[in-house]
Structures are given as structure tokens and as C-alpha cells.
Amino acid sequence: MITIVGAGLAGSLLALELADRGQDVTLIDQGLGPATATALSYGLLPPGPAARAWQQLQRRHGPLGLRRRWLQLSRRGLPLPAWQVEPQRFEALVAAALKQAGVKRQARLLQSPDDLTALRNQGPLVLACGAGCRDLAPQLDSRLRCSWAGILELDDWRLAPARCRWPAIALLPERFSRLELEQRAAALSQDEWIVDTGLVPCGTRLLAGQITLVRPALAAGTPPDAALMEQRLRQALAKRWPRLAHAQGHYRQTAVSFCTDGVPLAQCVEPGLWVLAGFSGAFSQLPEAAETMAAEISRAEADKSC
């Protein structure tokens, strides 16, 4: 049996790939609530290999929330065709796909390396729980770090600029400052935060902006003050869209994992222990990474039985 800790995007896609290869898979849901890295993602994909990978996944496992979208990267530029995996729809639909594939699910909260001992005795173990990986396996590569990410979730589409409403257009910055901050994480001596402005339709919601807080330590630590983070996010958004300064909405934040060099941690850490975490563009990168890791784990299991 192969156990995967983390039932978000990474763990779910890996479980589907392993099940396709005939493996007996148990997926452990940490039960961290609605504010997860998957739920707070934009889920946007450029046309090309990533979108085709999701189309292939849907052909094998049924609908997973993929839809066409338009993307605008500058105020004067023309919208470009793109794709989006709507995170909330994905989380609802992937549960049925996992059940159909024969993946067993287990609700269990793991918080320390001691919690993994019994699981590791049962067979190969994969850590795919994002920021939680560091707490469960402190020996992981120091490239893997944690930050806090927050978004403003708006229910009223009338708050969006007219060009964002129909056809639904995602408005994004030409360059995300978050990636530059993550690259500097190892050199930080104090907490540092940035805001990337954006408006992204997501089902019936409108996701506004992304605020990122990076600390000098490897682990995420205690959650930052949500009211302060929301205030910083709204102030940054209001410089571009003044109505958002006091618009009714819900601020949500969660700890996320990233790698300082931009290369995700997707490898065997030690015999019987694997890690799949640290993705800066998870919806684009994970289908290929999950397929590759599933093939490697399956080969390792086959070699043991020879």
C-alpha cells in the first residue's frame, strides 16, 4: 500500500496516477478547512502542454473543473485565450474521481515526525501536504520553505471593471512580485510582504489580489494577523480599483510551500519516503510532476517484488 499525506491538488493528482498504474493507494486528508493552497489558487493555465495535460486527465477521470478563460496582462493589452481549473469545482469533482479510481481516503491530522512512524511501516509514504511537509520531515532540503498567502474573495461581480465581467476575463499583473520575494527568502533577516494585484473570476466568486508574507525561518510559524494582512491587501488593490478598498468580501489566508530556486521538491528523500511540494505554479506544473513521480514509485515497487 502507498500512503499519500495531503488531499489537495498534489496528493489528489498523484493518487489518480498511482491508481491508474494499479497501485493500492490511501490518501490522508489533513482536514485543514476551506482555506487551503488549492482553494485559494487562481488555477489559470496558458494554452499549451499544461492545458493539454488537464484535458487528458479529464478524458481519463471525468470533469475536473477545466474551462476556457480569457487573460489580460496589462491595462491596454488585448485579452489572450487561456484555461482555468476552477479550484472549488476541482475539489468537489476530484473526490468522485478518486472514489471511482479506488483510492481510499482517511481523515487524520498529522503534526510531527512521530505521527509518520506507523505509516512508514505500512509501505511507501509520500508527503504532499504543502507547508505541512516541513513539520513532518524537518530533514527536507532547505530550498523548501513556507510563506503565508492571502486573497480577498468577493461575491459581487458588479465590483469588477466592465471588461472583467463578460466574457469573463482574468486581469493579472505582467509579472508576479511573489516569485522574486521567494527567490530572496534565504537572505531575509526579517518578515517581508508584497501584494500582486489581480482580479480573477472563479465560479460565482471574484478573487482579488494576492498578498504574500515570507519569513526568514524555514517553517510557516504562527499565522500573521489576518486583519492587518487584509488591510494591506485592500490598500494595494484600491490604488488600481478604488471601490475595492471597502468592498464587502471575505479575506482568506493559508500557509503555502515554495522552493527558493523555483524548482519544486519532487523526489525520493530516503528509502520509502517521497515528497511532492514547493510548486510556485501548481496547476500548471503538477500534472506532469505527478505522472513522473507515480512512474518512479511504481518502478521502485516493482523492483522490490522481483
Sequence and secondary structure as in RCSB ss.txt:
>XXXX:A:sequence
MITIVGAGLAGSLLALELADRGQDVTLIDQGLGPATATALSYGLLPPGPAARAWQQLQRRHGPLGLRRRWLQLSR
RGLPLPAWQVEPQRFEALVAAALKQAGVKRQARLLQSPDDLTALRNQGPLVLACGAGCRDLAPQLDSRLRCSWAG
ILELDDWRLAPARCRWPAIALLPERFSRLELEQRAAALSQDEWIVDTGLVPCGTRLLAGQITLVRPALAAGTPPD
AALMEQRLRQALAKRWPRLAHAQGHYRQTAVSFCTDGVPLAQCVEPGLWVLAGFSGAFSQLPEAAETMAAEISRA
EADKSC
>XXXX:A:secstr
 EEEE  SHHHHHHHHHHHHTT  EEEEE    S  TTTT   EE TTHHHHHHHHHHHHH   SEEEEEEE SS
SS  EEEEEE HHHHHHHHHHHHHHHT EEEE    SGGGGHHHHHHS EEE  TTHHHHH TTS TTEEEEEEE
EEEES GGGS GGGTTTTEEE  SS HHHHHHHTGGG SS EEEEEEEEEEETTEEEEEEEEEE SSSS  S   
HHHHHHHHHHHHHTT GGGGS  EEEEEEEEEEETTS  EEEEEETTEEEEE  SSHHHHHHHHHHHHHHHHHHH
HHHHH 
